[in-house]
């Protein structure tokens, strides 16, 4: 999963509607940095959870 897909998924959660524009942009920018640290090749494996 590329970073843009990961960030789009995160940004689709309703909690970001409560935060508003600037806090959401700041969080997603920080998340992009964390993603780059953990996945330096730019790709993460997507895991589907079930309960």
N, C-alpha and C positions, 0 to 999 in steps of 0.2 A: 504494500500500500504506500503510495507516495505521500509526502507531507500535505499536499493540497487536499487530497481525499480525506486524510485524517482530520485536518482542520475544518473541512466542510461538514464532516460528521459531527464534530464537537459543536460547531456553530449552529447546528440544527436543533440542539437541545433547548427546551423552553427556559431553562435557567438564564440563558443569555438574553432573552427578551426582558427579563427583570433587571439585569445589570445595565442595559442601555449601550449605546454606541461606543463611547470611548473606553469604558472598562472592558468591554468585549474585545475591542481591537487590541488593547494592551495585553489581555490574557492570551489571545491567539498569537500575538507576536512572541510572547514569552514561551508559549508552547512550541512554536516553530523552532526556537533556539534549543529547547530541551530535546526535541525530536532530532535535530541535527547532531547533538552530542551523543545521544543513545544509538542513533542509526546513521553513522557517518556516510554510508553508501547511498542514503536517501530513500531507502525502502524498508518498510516494516511488514511483517506478516500479520495478516488480519486473523483474529481469533473470534469465533462465534461461541458465545456462552449460552447455555441452556440450563434451566432449572427444573 
